Amino acid sequence: MSKTICLALIAAFGVAAPLAAQAQTPDVVRLGNLKFAHYGAVSYMKEACGKYNLKVEERMFPKGPDIMPAIVAGEIDIAALASDGAISGRANGVPIYTVAGFAKGGARIVAGIDSGIKSIADLKGKKVGVTRGGAHELLLYAELEKAGLTWSDKPGKDVQVVFLAFADLNQALAAKQIDAMNQSEPQSSQAINKKFGVEIMKPYTTRMGEPVRLLVMTEKMYNEKKDVAQRLMKCFVETTTLFNKDTALADKYVREQMFKGQITSQDFKDAMDNADYTYDVTLEHVDITTEFMQKYGVGRMAKPPKAAEWVKLDLLQKAKADLKVK
C-alpha cells in the first residue's frame, strides 16, 4: 500500500470515527417520576429507550407537585404525575404540555381493621389521612361531599382531614393515629394484605371517575426537540404495551427495581387490580378535574387552564399509529 493511500485512509477514518461516535451519542431525557406501582411502565423507559437512541435519566419525587420547581429550574424534561399536580403547575405558569395519560385508578379508601368503619358515612367523627395536593385529596373530598359530610383539617367538622406524605399514611393507620386513609397503590393493597387495613371503597363514583395520571413534557422539549420528543413517545407507547402484555415482567420490575423487594407479588397483583397502564387521556377528563380542583380549593390555581390550551396529543397519536397500537 502506498504512503499516499495509507494517509488517505487514516484521514478518512479519522473523520469517520468522530462522526460515528457523534451519531451514537444518545439524547438525554430527564424524567421526574413517583414511586407507585402504576408508574412502572414510565420508569421502565430508562431500560428500554436505548433502541431509540435515548438515555432516560430518572429522578424520584415524594409527590407530583414537588416536580414543578425542578421543571421551572430546567432540571426535568418530562414528568409522570397525577392530573391535579400537572393542572396546578400549568395554572401557575409552569411551561408544560400534557402529551399522554399513563395510568388510571390507583386509589383506595382504607380504614383501620378494627375501626368499625364500613362505609363513607361511617367516617363521621373520624380522622382520615390523605396526601395534600394530590389526586387522592380531590377524590376524598368528592366522595365526602357526595355522602353529605363536611371536612376540615381542624376539629369541628364531620371529618378531620390529616395531611401526611404517602410514605407515612400506612404507618399512621397501623399505629391508629388515623382511622382511615385515601392511599395510592401498592401501599393501600399492602395495608390490607398486612391485616391492619380494610377496604371501604375505590373512590371513583363521582363525575371525575377514575383519576388519570398525566405524562407531561416541557414546552421547550415539545417545541424545540420534536424529533427527541417523538422518539420518546414511541418508547413510552412501547413500554406501556409491554407492561400490559407481560405482567410477569411488570411484576418483577416494579417489585425489584422500584420497590427493592419491599412489596410482595400479591401486593403488586392487588395494586394492579385497582389500576391500569394506559396511554390515553381526554380533554374532558382534564377539564372536569380542573373544575373539581377549583370547587374544593386543591392546588391553588392563579388561572385555571382549559385543556384545549395545553393538552397536546399529536405525538401520542403518531406513536400509536407507527406502532399499530389502538
TIPA-905063 format. One record per residue: x, y, z of N, C-alpha, C in turn. Coordinates in steps of 0.001 Angstrom, whole numbers, padded with zeros to 6 digits, always signed. Layout:
TIPA-905063
    n.px    n.py    n.pz   ca.px   ca.py   ca.pz    c.px    c.py    c.pz
       X       Y       Z       X       Y       Z       X       Y       Z
...
This chain:
TIPA-905063
    n.px    n.py    n.pz   ca.px   ca.py   ca.pz    c.px    c.py    c.pz
 +000849 -001193 +000000 +000000 +000000 +000000 +000884 +001241 +000000
 +000622 +002181 -000910 +001454 +003374 -000992 +001219 +004271 +000221
 +002208 +005119 +000469 +002106 +006040 +001591 +000924 +006982 +001417
 +000681 +007389 +000174 -000424 +008325 -000119 -001772 +007707 +000232
 -001953 +006437 -000207 -003221 +005735 +000071 -003390 +005544 +001579
 -002300 +005176 +002219 -002341 +004938 +003666 -002756 +006203 +004407
 -002172 +007329 +004038 -002524 +008608 +004676 -003975 +008977 +004412
 -004414 +008684 +003185 -005809 +008976 +002819 -006773 +008167 +003678
 -006443 +006872 +003887 -007298 +006011 +004716 -007333 +006498 +006159
 -006156 +006867 +006667 -006085 +007377 +008044 -006940 +008629 +008187
 -006826 +009513 +007185 -007606 +010757 +007219 -009099 +010470 +007182
 -009485 +009515 +006320 -010912 +009175 +006189 -011456 +008592 +007484
 -010688 +007636 +008067 -011134 +007032 +009321 -011113 +008041 +010461
 -010152 +008954 +010399 -010056 +009994 +011433 -011294 +010874 +011456
 -011864 +011128 +010279 -013090 +011930 +010192 -014297 +011077 +010534
 -014310 +009839 +010030 -015480 +008962 +010210 -015697 +008587 +011665
 -014598 +008356 +012401 -014740 +007895 +013782 -015491 +008887 +014665
 -015112 +010194 +014652 -015868 +011143 +015462 -017324 +011248 +015022
 -017566 +011175 +013680 -018939 +011254 +013184 -019765 +010069 +013686
 -019164 +008870 +013674 -019864 +007672 +014149 -020158 +007794 +015632
 -019162 +008279 +016380 -019352 +008437 +017825 -020468 +009437 +018104
 -020465 +010525 +017292 -021487 +011563 +017451 -022875 +010994 +017159
 -022966 +010173 +016129 -024256 +009596 +015741 -024778 +008659 +016821
 -023861 +008013 +017545 -024267 +007036 +018548 -024505 +007663 +019922
 -024127 +008913 +020116 -024336 +009564 +021407 -025823 +009774 +021630
 -026399 +009159 +022650 -027856 +009261 +022827 -028279 +010637 +023339
 -029486 +011019 +022986 -030074 +012229 +023529 -030555 +011929 +024943
 -030222 +012799 +025871 -030588 +012606 +027275 -031954 +013239 +027539
 -032829 +012465 +028168 -034144 +012964 +028592 -034242 +012755 +030094
 -034521 +013833 +030829 -034562 +013770 +032289 -036018 +013617 +032744
 -036288 +012504 +033424 -037645 +012125 +033819 -037878 +012329 +035313
 -038958 +013014 +035641 -039416 +013107 +037025 -040513 +012081 +037242
 -040378 +011235 +038266 -041342 +010149 +038453 -041671 +009984 +039926
 -042706 +009168 +040206 -043136 +008861 +041564 -043066 +007356 +041777
 -042937 +006956 +043036 -042731 +005544 +043366 -044070 +004864 +043671
 -044804 +004544 +042612 -046064 +003817 +042736 -046104 +002719 +041688
 -046905 +001671 +041956 -046948 +000512 +041062 -047358 +000891 +039647
 -048345 +001785 +039529 -048875 +002132 +038214 -048003 +003148 +037471
 -046877 +003535 +038056 -045900 +004391 +037371 -044761 +003553 +036785
 -044915 +002219 +036846 -043830 +001317 +036466 -043453 +001354 +035002
 -044449 +001441 +034100 -044143 +001437 +032665 -043369 +002691 +032267
 -043652 +003818 +032939 -042897 +005052 +032688 -041463 +004880 +033179
 -041315 +004312 +034367 -039977 +004084 +034916 -039148 +003172 +034009
 -039812 +002181 +033390 -039120 +001199 +032555 -038524 +001836 +031289
 -038925 +003045 +030966 -038357 +003710 +029787 -036841 +003837 +029892
 -036325 +003974 +031106 -034869 +004109 +031229 -034144 +002824 +030858
 -034857 +001693 +030879 -034283 +000426 +030452 -034459 +000186 +028955
 -035517 +000766 +028376 -035934 +000380 +027021 -035663 +001398 +025921
 -035355 +002638 +026272 -035303 +003691 +025250 -033985 +003764 +024492
 -033013 +002931 +024874 -031744 +002924 +024157 -031916 +002643 +022677
 -032876 +001785 +022322 -033113 +001451 +020912 -033561 +002657 +020101
 -034047 +003693 +020792 -034447 +004934 +020113 -033372 +006015 +020251
 -032156 +005589 +020614 -031020 +006492 +020808 -031329 +007560 +021858
 -031946 +007096 +022953 -032283 +007975 +024067 -031701 +007414 +025359
 -031272 +008304 +026222 -030861 +007914 +027576 -031808 +008617 +028543
 -032663 +007833 +029193 -033629 +008405 +030124 -033041 +008354 +031528
 -032895 +009518 +032137 -032370 +009632 +033497 -033537 +009934 +034431
 -033809 +009014 +035356 -034976 +009121 +036227 -034611 +009716 +037587
 -035485 +010599 +038050 -035353 +011170 +039394 -036692 +011033 +040101
 -036695 +010390 +041259 -037927 +010161 +042005 -038243 +011340 +042930
 -039538 +011659 +043040 -040011 +012743 +043895 -041049 +012190 +044876
 -041239 +012843 +046046 -042232 +012374 +047015 -043672 +012467 +046507
 -043994 +013561 +045803 -045329 +013719 +045233 -045253 +014636 +044023
 -046318 +014573 +043191 -046314 +015265 +041911 -045970 +016752 +041957
 -046632 +017548 +042825 -046341 +018985 +042838 -044876 +019312 +043111
 -044141 +018395 +043769 -042719 +018631 +044051 -041871 +018666 +042781
 -042408 +018104 +041692 -041649 +018066 +040438 -041633 +019436 +039761
 -042667 +020243 +040022 -042810 +021509 +039287 -041619 +022462 +039454
 -041093 +022680 +040668 -039913 +023553 +040781 -038718 +023055 +039977
 -038573 +021725 +039882 -037460 +021158 +039110 -037643 +021426 +037612
 -038894 +021419 +037146 -039162 +021753 +035743 -038848 +023222 +035494
 -039295 +024088 +036402 -039032 +025530 +036266 -037529 +025805 +036264
 -036785 +025035 +037061 -035325 +025214 +037145 -034591 +024616 +035953
 -035328 +023965 +035028 -034705 +023382 +033845 -034018 +022065 +034101
 -034427 +021359 +035192 -033770 +020102 +035566 -034524 +018865 +035092
 -035769 +019023 +034638 -036616 +017908 +034237 -037244 +018227 +032870
 -037274 +017220 +031991 -037852 +017392 +030646 -039264 +016810 +030540
 -039480 +015675 +031176 -040801 +015040 +031179 -041091 +014561 +032597
 -042384 +014415 +032911 -042728 +014004 +034268 -044017 +013209 +034262
 -044099 +012274 +035201 -045299 +011456 +035396 -045905 +011854 +036737
 -047164 +012270 +036710 -047797 +012707 +037954 -049309 +012703 +037807
 -049995 +012871 +038930 -051452 +012931 +038897 -051897 +014199 +038179
 -053099 +014148 +037636 -053574 +015255 +036803 -053644 +016569 +037559
 -054031 +016522 +038840 -054178 +017792 +039564 -052838 +018487 +039771
 -051763 +017706 +039989 -050445 +018310 +040122 -050014 +019003 +038839
 -050306 +018359 +037708 -049972 +018943 +036413 -050820 +020189 +036147
 -052120 +020094 +036443 -053033 +021224 +036213 -052627 +022429 +037052
 -052322 +022181 +038330 -051899 +023251 +039224 -050614 +023909 +038720
 -049673 +023071 +038270 -048435 +023613 +037739 -048672 +024497 +036535
 -049464 +024011 +035593 -049767 +024783 +034388 -050499 +026082 +034747
 -051429 +026001 +035699 -052200 +027177 +036108 -051311 +028265 +036695
 -050201 +027839 +037275 -049309 +028796 +037927 -048049 +029085 +037110
 -048154 +028836 +035808 -047112 +029298 +034901 -046000 +028335 +034577
 -046088 +027081 +035042 -045051 +026107 +034682 -045237 +025736 +033210
 -044192 +025874 +032387 -044330 +025687 +030931 -044356 +024222 +030517
 -045510 +023572 +030707 -045653 +022149 +030386 -046859 +021915 +029496
 -046782 +020832 +028726 -047915 +020310 +027976 -048184 +018885 +028466
 -049456 +018511 +028510 -049807 +017108 +028704 -049697 +016416 +027351
 -048923 +015326 +027279 -048721 +014647 +025998 -049312 +013227 +025982
 -049759 +012743 +027150 -050384 +011406 +027212 -050960 +011197 +028604
 -051829 +010195 +028727 -052143 +009630 +030031 -051223 +008433 +030186
 -050942 +007992 +031406 -050103 +006785 +031505 -050658 +005760 +032488
 -051629 +006153 +033302 -052237 +005194 +034234 -053567 +005743 +034702
 -054445 +004860 +035105 -055706 +005302 +035703 -056026 +004419 +036906
 -056888 +004939 +037771 -057196 +004227 +039006 -056145 +004491 +040059
 -055824 +003450 +040842 -054721 +003547 +041794 -055024 +004282 +043090
 -056298 +004344 +043487 -056651 +004969 +044768 -057616 +004053 +045518
 -057542 +004086 +046849 -058423 +003241 +047646 -058584 +003865 +049034
 -059827 +003947 +049499 -060067 +004401 +050867 -060059 +003170 +051767
 -059121 +003185 +052711 -058872 +002041 +053590 -059058 +002491 +055038
 -059787 +001710 +055817 -059986 +002005 +057240 -059170 +001042 +058082
 -058955 +001413 +059323 -058282 +000528 +060263 -059085 -000753 +060438
 -058393 -001869 +060566 -059026 -003191 +060553 -060095 -003342 +061642
 -059887 -002698 +062806 -060861 -002815 +063891 -061521 -001478 +064217
 -061600 -000598 +063196 -062178 +000739 +063405 -063704 +000731 +063408
 -064284 -000333 +062870 -065734 -000390 +062757 -066285 +000380 +061568
 -065412 +000972 +060787 -065845 +001760 +059622 -066134 +000814 +058454
 -067341 +000928 +057917 -067731 +000048 +056808 -068172 +000820 +055565
 -068359 +002128 +055695 -068811 +002953 +054559 -068304 +004371 +054733
 -068444 +005162 +053696 -068054 +006563 +053766 -068818 +007280 +054880
 -070101 +006957 +055035 -070919 +007595 +056079 -070330 +007376 +057467
 -069671 +006225 +057657 -069082 +005905 +058955 -067844 +006738 +059284
 -067379 +007545 +058333 -066209 +008393 +058590 -066559 +009603 +059458
 -067841 +009825 +059689 -068260 +010945 +060537 -067650 +010793 +061929
 -067002 +011866 +062380 -066358 +011855 +063686 -064978 +011226 +063692
 -064465 +010891 +062499 -063180 +010187 +062398 -062082 +011072 +061796
 -060845 +010606 +061955 -059681 +011247 +061337 -059293 +010450 +060092
 -059174 +011146 +058964 -058853 +010489 +057696 -057572 +011092 +057127
 -056610 +010246 +056867 -055333 +010697 +056328 -055342 +010749 +054811
 -054664 +011757 +054270 -054521 +011895 +052818 -053306 +012778 +052550
 -052738 +012647 +051372 -051607 +013495 +050988 -052124 +014776 +050354
 -051630 +015905 +050841 -052095 +017203 +050346 -051612 +017439 +048911
 -052486 +018008 +048098 -052098 +018454 +046768 -052064 +017372 +045715
 -052643 +016194 +045998 -052651 +015121 +045015 -054065 +014733 +044630
 -054168 +013823 +043675 -055473 +013343 +043218 -056265 +012740 +044362
 -055557 +012143 +045320 -056244 +011462 +046417 -056991 +012445 +047309
 -056453 +013642 +047483 -057160 +014680 +048241 -058456 +015054 +047525
 -058364 +015243 +046234 -059519 +015613 +045413 -060595 +014527 +045446
 -060168 +013275 +045280 -061104 +012146 +045288 -061793 +012007 +046643
 -061041 +012212 +047714 -061614 +012106 +049053 -062710 +013149 +049254
 -062434 +014404 +048899 -063421 +015469 +049097 -064687 +015209 +048280
 -064497 +014746 +047056 -065653 +014486 +046191 -066556 +013404 +046800
 -065949 +012364 +047365 -066739 +011286 +047970 -067381 +011729 +049288
 -066661 +012545 +050081 -067241 +013057 +051325 -068445 +013945 +051038
 -068310 +014804 +050041 -069426 +015682 +049685 -070632 +014866 +049209
 -070361 +013866 +048395 -071444 +013017 +047892 -072191 +012327 +049041
 -071470 +012008 +050113 -072077 +011364 +051280 -072696 +012369 +052250
 -072596 +013668 +051904 -073198 +014696 +052751 -072385 +015050 +053980
 -071077 +014780 +053957 -070206 +015051 +055096 -069394 +016317 +054880
 -069126 +017031 +055963 -068242 +018196 +055915 -066868 +017782 +056409
 -065854 +018597 +056102 -064495 +018230 +056494 -063625 +019462 +056685
 -062568 +019283 +057446 -061570 +020329 +057662 -060328 +019671 +058254
 -059200 +020356 +058167 -058014 +019834 +058838 -057960 +020294 +060297
 -059006 +021002 +060732 -059163 +021401 +062131 -060393 +020688 +062698
 -060442 +020460 +063995 -061630 +019851 +064601 -062864 +020735 +064402
 -064044 +020106 +064410 -065275 +020886 +064321 -066180 +020504 +063172
 -065638 +019833 +062168 -066442 +019351 +061041 -066710 +017852 +061207
 -067498 +017289 +060289 -067817 +015861 +060377 -066559 +014992 +060341
 -065635 +015359 +059463 -064412 +014565 +059271 -063199 +015477 +059456
 -062236 +015015 +060245 -060985 +015759 +060376 -059950 +015161 +059434
 -059510 +015951 +058472 -058515 +015508 +057496 -057118 +015709 +058077
 -056317 +014662 +057991 -054932 +014720 +058479 -054009 +014586 +057271
 -053219 +015620 +057012 -052334 +015604 +055847 -051011 +014924 +056182
 -050707 +013874 +055426 -049475 +013117 +055608 -048891 +012763 +054247
 -047588 +012546 +054201 -046948 +012070 +052971 -047429 +010652 +052677
 -047447 +010272 +051395 -047834 +008907 +051023 -047072 +007877 +051850
 -045787 +008139 +052038 -044918 +007177 +052731 -045275 +007016 +054202
 -046033 +007974 +054775 -046346 +007935 +056206 -047767 +007468 +056509
 -048607 +007370 +055497 -050019 +007045 +055733 -050205 +005650 +056337
 -049544 +004650 +055760 -049715 +003284 +056273 -049287 +003167 +057727
 -048169 +003775 +058046 -047655 +003719 +059415 -048646 +004375 +060374
 -049221 +005506 +059954 -050187 +006214 +060809 -051448 +005378 +061029
 -051899 +004673 +059971 -053091 +003821 +060108 -052790 +002635 +061025
 -051633 +002016 +060828 -051250 +000863 +061651 -051123 +001253 +063124
 -050635 +002486 +063365 -050443 +002975 +064742 -051720 +003584 +065323
 -052812 +003581 +064534 -054122 +004117 +064951 -054077 +005616 +065256
 -053143 +006315 +064570 -053114 +007777 +064671 -054196 +008391 +063787
 -054640 +007627 +062783 -055768 +007996 +061941 -056709 +006797 +061881
 -057965 +007056 +061546 -058957 +005980 +061487 -059078 +005374 +060095
 -058743 +006176 +059086 -058845 +005727 +057693 -057906 +006578 +056850
 -057737 +006169 +055577 -056860 +006935 +054679 -057321 +006748 +053239
 -057024 +007731 +052418 -057150 +007535 +050978 -055728 +007413 +050453
 -055347 +006205 +050076 -053945 +005873 +049791 -053796 +005387 +048349
 -052589 +005489 +047849 -052265 +005046 +046498 -051890 +003564 +046512
 -051506 +003073 +045316 -051077 +001686 +045161 -049575 +001620 +044895
 -048889 +000625 +045452 -049407 -000587 +046103 -049592 -000461 +047605
 -049427 +000754 +048155 -049452 +000891 +049609 -050814 +000530 +050205
 -051910 +000858 +049499 -053227 +000522 +050050 -053441 -000995 +050055
 -052999 -001671 +048996 -053088 -003137 +048965 -052221 -003761 +050057
 -051083 -003147 +050290 -050164 -003654 +051310 -050801 -003556 +052706
 -051520 -002459 +052953 -052199 -002283 +054250 -053229 -003389 +054479
 -053935 -003758 +053408 -054945 -004815 +053507 -054274 -006182 +053682
 -053239 -006441 +052888 -052552 -007735 +052952 -051808 -007943 +054272
 -051380 -006853 +054890 -050691 -006957 +056181 -051668 -006950 +057357
 -052972 -006908 +057024 -054047 -007097 +058017 -054206 -005952 +059014
 -053746 -004737 +058647 -054077 -003614 +059528 -055056 -002648 +058862
 -055464 -002978 +057619 -056428 -002140 +056921 -057491 -002966 +056231
 -058639 -002349 +055981 -059728 -002992 +055249 -060293 -001989 +054246
 -060585 -002455 +053047 -061088 -001540 +052019 -062497 -001062 +052342
 -062702 +000243 +052218 -064030 +000841 +052320 -064606 +001030 +050921
 -063806 +001590 +050033 -064265 +001772 +048655 -063109 +002236 +047776
 -063300 +002111 +046480 -062443 +002768 +045491 -063181 +004058 +045118
 -062560 +005216 +045321 -063282 +006493 +045220 -063471 +006997 +043789
 -064218 +006216 +043005 -064405 +006541 +041594 -065880 +006783 +041246
 -066721 +007087 +042241 -068165 +007128 +041999 -068691 +008514 +041644
 -067811 +009515 +041568 -068259 +010864 +041207 -068009 +011113 +039717
 -068356 +012302 +039280 -068241 +012638 +037855 -066802 +012557 +037350
 -065860 +012658 +038245 -064444 +012578 +037858 -064063 +011150 +037461
 -064766 +010149 +038009 -064460 +008758 +037692 -063083 +008352 +038194
 -062446 +007430 +037477 -061091 +007012 +037836 -060108 +008123 +037473
 -059223 +008492 +038384 -058246 +009531 +038057 -057250 +009033 +037014
 -056927 +009885 +036054 -055924 +009554 +035043 -054641 +010300 +035363
 -053538 +009570 +035433 -052233 +010210 +035635 -051715 +010716 +034297
 -051007 +011840 +034351 -050584 +012505 +033116 -049072 +012449 +032912
 -048694 +012223 +031661 -047303 +012380 +031246 -047193 +013781 +030664
 -046371 +014613 +031297 -046213 +015991 +030826 -044807 +016198 +030291
 -044703 +017153 +029400 -043435 +017466 +028734 -043250 +018977 +028761
 -042019 +019414 +028894 -041783 +020860 +028881 -042102 +021424 +027484
 -042561 +022645 +027472 -042812 +023316 +026193 -041527 +023355 +025364
 -040404 +023535 +026045 -039114 +023609 +025333 -038838 +022326 +024563
 -039031 +021171 +025207 -038788 +019907 +024504 -039790 +019732 +023367
 -041052 +019994 +023647 -042100 +019809 +022637 -041861 +020708 +021418
 -041469 +021947 +021653 -041325 +022910 +020556 -039961 +022874 +019878
 -038909 +022577 +020643 -037547 +022721 +020110 -036841 +021394 +019844
 -037350 +020299 +020385 -036710 +018991 +020187 -037760 +017972 +019750
 -038452 +018295 +018672 -039586 +017476 +018240 -039179 +016038 +017936
 -038016 +015865 +017335 -037561 +014512 +016991 -037316 +013685 +018253
 -036662 +014291 +019244 -036421 +013607 +020517 -037754 +013290 +021186
 -038657 +014262 +021186 -039968 +014080 +021809 -040743 +012943 +021158
 -040666 +012851 +019830 -041407 +011803 +019130 -040812 +010428 +019392
 -039486 +010339 +019419 -038845 +009058 +019739 -039189 +008622 +021166
 -039202 +009594 +022076 -039554 +009288 +023456 -040988 +008767 +023549
 -041881 +009378 +022794 -043285 +008952 +022846 -043437 +007533 +022300
 -042685 +007183 +021265 -042736 +005815 +020749 -042237 +004833 +021807
 -041190 +005209 +022516 -040668 +004349 +023580 -041704 +004189 +024685
 -042387 +005274 +025050 -043426 +005221 +026092 -044566 +004281 +025691
 -045029 +004403 +024452 -046113 +003534 +023985 -045645 +002080 +023996
 -044397 +001870 +023625 -043849 +000511 +023584 -043737 -000110 +024979
 -043226 +000658 +025958 -043080 +000111 +027310 -044446 -000141 +027953
 -045407 +000739 +027664 -046753 +000561 +028216 -047405 -000690 +027631
 -047255 -000874 +026316 -047776 -002083 +025668 -047129 -003326 +026261
 -045814 -003251 +026472 -045066 -004379 +027028 -045555 -004738 +028431
 -045740 -003732 +029278 -046183 -003992 +030653 -047600 -004546 +030690
 -048444 -004135 +029747 -049805 -004679 +029684 -049813 -006130 +029209
 -048873 -006475 +028331 -048816 -007840 +027794 -048044 -008789 +028700
 -046930 -008305 +029257 -046035 -009160 +030039 -046141 -008784 +031517
 -047175 -009300 +032181 -047404 -008935 +033572 -046303 -009467 +034491
 -045658 -010554 +034091 -044550 -011092 +034901 -043381 -010116 +034915
 -043079 -009525 +033757 -042015 -008521 +033679 -042386 -007299 +034515
 -043631 -006840 +034377 -044084 -005670 +035133 -043963 -005926 +036634
 -044408 -007102 +037065 -044337 -007501 +038469 -042882 -007476 +038961
 -042019 -008135 +038226 -040602 -008249 +038618 -039932 -006871 +038671
 -040178 -006057 +037652 -039515 -004748 +037589 -039984 -003835 +038723
 -041286 -003749 +038911 -041823 -002859 +039947 -041365 -003309 +041334
 -041453 -004612 +041607 -041086 -005109 +042940 -039590 -004994 +043209
 -038778 -005409 +042217 -037340 -005494 +042457 -036601 -004183 +042211
 -036983 -003463 +041160 -036252 -002252 +040808 -036817 -000996 +041481
 -038148 -000844 +041455 -038739 +000362 +042039 -038841 +000265 +043559
 -039272 -000917 +044057 -039516 -001058 +045493 -038457 -001879 +046221
 -037439 -002331 +045502 -036291 -003030 +046114 -036721 -004157 +047057
 -037755 -004909 +046620 -038195 -006064 +047395 -039090 -005739 +048578
 -039547 -004485 +048695 -040357 -004080 +049851 -041829 -004466 +049720
 -042248 -004892 +048523 -043632 -005340 +048348 -043618 -006759 +047779
 -044686 -007486 +048010 -044783 -008861 +047535 -045446 -008913 +046166
 -045359 -010072 +045545 -046035 -010268 +044263 -047548 -010106 +044419
 -048081 -010532 +045558 -049516 -010372 +045821 -049878 -008895 +045961
 -049008 -008126 +046621 -049232 -006676 +046736 -049322 -006050 +045342
 -048383 -006444 +044463 -048374 -005882 +043113 -049635 -006279 +042354
 -050007 -007544 +042433 -051204 -008021 +041727 -052449 -007272 +042195
 -052590 -007146 +043514 -053757 -006455 +044069 -053751 -004974 +043676
 -052558 -004389 +043669 -052436 -002978 +043277 -052908 -002780 +041841
 -052474 -003677 +040942 -052814 -003510 +039532 -054232 -003990 +039211
 -054871 -004678 +040164 -056305 -004946 +040013 -057098 -003656 +040208
 -056451 -002652 +040799 -057081 -001358 +041069 -056423 -000241 +040264
 -055739 -000600 +039190 -055078 +000401 +038341 -054800 -000214 +036977
 -054561 +000628 +035993 -054239 +000161 +034641 -053155 +001029 +034043
 -052239 +000380 +033309 -051303 +001135 +032475 -052052 +001526 +031206
 -051972 +002801 +030838 -052714 +003260 +029667 -051868 +004286 +028907
 -052393 +004779 +027801 -051713 +005847 +027052 -052593 +007095 +027004
 -053889 +006888 +027202 -054863 +007887 +026764 -055399 +008759 +027895
 -055775 +009962 +027518 -056497 +010871 +028392 -057360 +011753 +027491
 -058498 +012178 +027992 -059373 +013052 +027203 -059309 +014479 +027733
 -059580 +015418 +026856 -059649 +016816 +027275 -060764 +016992 +028299
 -061849 +016241 +028135 -062973 +016336 +029062 -062549 +015959 +030482
 -061784 +014881 +030614 -061350 +014453 +031951 -060474 +015524 +032601
 -059587 +016125 +031836 -058717 +017170 +032370 -059544 +018382 +032795
 -060537 +018742 +032002 -061396 +019882 +032346 -062245 +019604 +033589
 -062771 +018388 +033713 -063568 +018037 +034901 -062682 +018063 +036148
 -061475 +017543 +036037 -060541 +017562 +037168 -060230 +018996 +037571
 -060026 +019863 +036584 -059763 +021287 +036851 -060945 +021923 +037579
 -062135 +021587 +037142 -063361 +022104 +037772 -063452 +021659 +039232
 -063149 +020383 +039501 -063185 +019873 +040868 -062116 +020556 +041733
 -060954 +020801 +041172 -059884 +021478 +041907 -060321 +022877 +042333
 -060954 +023601 +041415 -061483 +024931 +041743 -062507 +024836 +042870
 -063404 +023884 +042751 -064503 +023719 +043702 -064002 +023462 +045114
 -062971 +022598 +045241 -062505 +022187 +046559 -061241 +022920 +047015
 -060758 +023852 +046204 -059582 +024627 +046594 -058308 +023820 +046649
 -058202 +022811 +045796 -056993 +021983 +045749 -056064 +022534 +044669
 -054824 +022792 +045043 -053848 +023173 +044030 -053613 +024655 +043854
 -054430 +025515 +044462 -054193 +026965 +044423 -053847 +027463 +043018
 -054858 +027630 +042193 -054624 +027994 +040797 -054798 +029493 +040561
 -053756 +030130 +040020 -053842 +031545 +039673 -054843 +031758 +038536
 -054755 +030899 +037522 -055681 +030978 +036390 -055947 +029554 +035906
 -057122 +028980 +036214 -057412 +027599 +035801 -057305 +027444 +034285
 -056468 +026515 +033815 -056267 +026371 +032363 -057347 +025503 +031717
 -057683 +025815 +030482 -058561 +024964 +029685 -057710 +023872 +029030
 -058207 +022647 +029029 -057437 +021527 +028487 -056992 +021776 +027049
 -057845 +022398 +026262 -057528 +022631 +024846 -056276 +023488 +024668
 -055916 +024249 +025701 -054755 +025138 +025614 -053432 +024405 +025839
 -053480 +023276 +026548 -052194 +022697 +026948 -052145 +021166 +026890
 -053180 +020529 +026382 -053146 +019080 +026157 -052836 +018845 +024685
 -051668 +018306 +024405 -051173 +018127 +023030 -050948 +016626 +022785
 -051876 +015995 +022089 -051836 +014537 +021929 -051341 +014085 +020550
 -050783 +015006 +019768 -050347 +014660 +018409 -049169 +013684 +018409
 -048217 +013861 +019331 -047068 +012945 +019404 -047539 +011537 +019761
 -048475 +011454 +020689 -049028 +010159 +021096 -049752 +009486 +019938
 -050576 +010242 +019242 -051344 +009663 +018133 -050422 +009137 +017043
 -049351 +009871 +016747 -048404 +009409 +015725 -047661 +008154 +016198
 -047245 +008145 +017465 -046531 +006978 +018005 -047422 +005735 +017966
 -048675 +005897 +018359 -049602 +004756 +018348 -049833 +004264 +016920
 -049931 +005203 +015980 -050135 +004822 +014577 -048906 +004079 +014033
 -047717 +004608 +014347 -046469 +003978 +013873 -046302 +002560 +014433
 -046730 +002369 +015680 -046562 +001073 +016337 -047808 +000184 +016193
 -048810 +000730 +015472 -050074 -000004 +015242 -050719 -000423 +016562
 -050791 +000534 +017465 -051422 +000332 +018771 -052734 +001101 +018804
 -053789 +000468 +019305 -055092 +001148 +019371 -055183 +002003 +020631
